[in-house]
Amino acid sequence: MSLSGQVLSRLLPQWHDAIWQLCEHTYLQQPSFYVDQQDNHQLNVNLLLLAQCLDNADIELSQAQWHSLIDAISNWDKQVLKPYRQARRQAKKQLGKPQYQQMLTVELTLEHQCQRLITLQLDKLLTPDEHEQLREFSINTNQLDQAKHLAKSQHNLQAYLACYQLAAEDLTR
């Protein structure tokens, strides 16, 4: 890990890694669903997964807070992540499997940077009690629990989707 990576990891809240691991586990249950939402509705998969995770943790963000999360990653998304993803998809037919896998690995690294940006902004939005609630949720919830746990509400999912004038019913299964 680079020195800047070490400094950044000390700045990230304690729940950072565990929450994104839960999100990754959720993603791996239905990857095509999440990619479809990304492609069909221009949703950010990391934010969509985070909305579901926060619903499971019973932490509610307002639509304005969701807008601030979107704003926090907007430049990274538009200038780095989306152009790279498009280039990877276009290069798929011209590359051998090892080269294409390398491109996927780089894209995953870019996604992790997006998660860091989200985490830094979310850290500013949460109250101390919500920080503690999310920390306890991330410690006490393993990946199997997360998959089985049905959120009591879809408040965050609905608030995030409303930023794009979408409703949960608009998501394609």
Solvent accessible surface area in square Angstrom, and as a share of the most:
residue,aa,sasa,rsa
1,M,168,0.75
2,S,71,0.46
3,L,131,0.65
4,S,83,0.53
5,G,22,0.21
6,Q,78,0.35
7,V,66,0.38
8,L,37,0.19
9,S,53,0.34
10,R,175,0.64
11,L,113,0.56
12,L,20,0.10
13,P,21,0.13
14,Q,151,0.67
15,W,5,0.02
16,H,23,0.10
17,D,90,0.47
18,A,31,0.24
19,I,0,0.00
20,W,15,0.05
21,Q,99,0.44
22,L,7,0.03
23,C,1,0.01
24,E,88,0.40
25,H,31,0.14
26,T,27,0.16
27,Y,58,0.22
28,L,108,0.54
29,Q,102,0.45
30,Q,81,0.36
31,P,57,0.36
32,S,78,0.50
33,F,10,0.04
34,Y,7,0.03
35,V,48,0.28
36,D,57,0.30
37,Q,0,0.00
38,Q,24,0.11
39,D,60,0.31
40,N,87,0.45
41,H,37,0.17
42,Q,105,0.47
43,L,4,0.02
44,N,13,0.07
45,V,16,0.09
46,N,7,0.04
47,L,1,0.00
48,L,0,0.00
49,L,9,0.04
50,L,0,0.00
51,A,0,0.00
52,Q,38,0.17
53,C,1,0.00
54,L,0,0.00
55,D,6,0.03
56,N,16,0.08
57,A,6,0.05
58,D,70,0.36
59,I,2,0.01
60,E,101,0.45
61,L,2,0.01
62,S,52,0.34
63,Q,74,0.33
64,A,73,0.57
65,Q,46,0.20
66,W,0,0.00
67,H,79,0.35
68,S,31,0.20
69,L,0,0.00
70,I,31,0.16
71,D,101,0.52
72,A,38,0.30
73,I,3,0.02
74,S,27,0.17
75,N,104,0.53
76,W,61,0.21
77,D,16,0.08
78,K,134,0.57
79,Q,131,0.58
80,V,50,0.28
81,L,0,0.00
82,K,83,0.35
83,P,61,0.38
84,Y,51,0.19
85,R,21,0.08
86,Q,108,0.48
87,A,47,0.36
88,R,21,0.08
89,R,97,0.35
90,Q,124,0.55
91,A,25,0.20
92,K,113,0.48
93,K,188,0.79
94,Q,141,0.63
95,L,59,0.30
96,G,36,0.35
97,K,168,0.71
98,P,94,0.59
99,Q,87,0.39
100,Y,31,0.12
101,Q,97,0.43
102,Q,122,0.54
103,M,37,0.17
104,L,60,0.30
105,T,78,0.45
106,V,67,0.39
107,E,15,0.07
108,L,97,0.48
109,T,81,0.47
110,L,27,0.13
111,E,30,0.13
112,H,70,0.31
113,Q,53,0.23
114,C,0,0.00
115,Q,25,0.11
116,R,73,0.27
117,L,46,0.23
118,I,0,0.00
119,T,1,0.00
120,L,52,0.26
121,Q,34,0.15
122,L,1,0.00
123,D,46,0.24
124,K,155,0.66
125,L,37,0.18
126,L,12,0.06
127,T,67,0.39
128,P,112,0.71
129,D,115,0.59
130,E,38,0.17
131,H,41,0.18
132,E,70,0.31
133,Q,70,0.31
134,L,0,0.00
135,R,69,0.25
136,E,78,0.35
137,F,27,0.11
138,S,10,0.06
139,I,113,0.57
140,N,109,0.56
141,T,19,0.11
142,N,86,0.44
143,Q,77,0.34
144,L,116,0.58
145,D,62,0.32
146,Q,8,0.04
147,A,57,0.44
148,K,154,0.65
149,H,71,0.32
150,L,154,0.76
151,A,35,0.27
152,K,166,0.70
153,S,50,0.32
154,Q,88,0.39
155,H,60,0.27
156,N,0,0.00
157,L,10,0.05
158,Q,96,0.43
159,A,11,0.08
160,Y,0,0.00
161,L,0,0.00
162,A,34,0.27
163,C,15,0.09
164,Y,67,0.26
165,Q,159,0.71
166,L,34,0.17
167,A,41,0.32
168,A,25,0.19
169,E,149,0.67
170,D,63,0.33
171,L,18,0.09
172,T,61,0.36
173,R,203,0.74
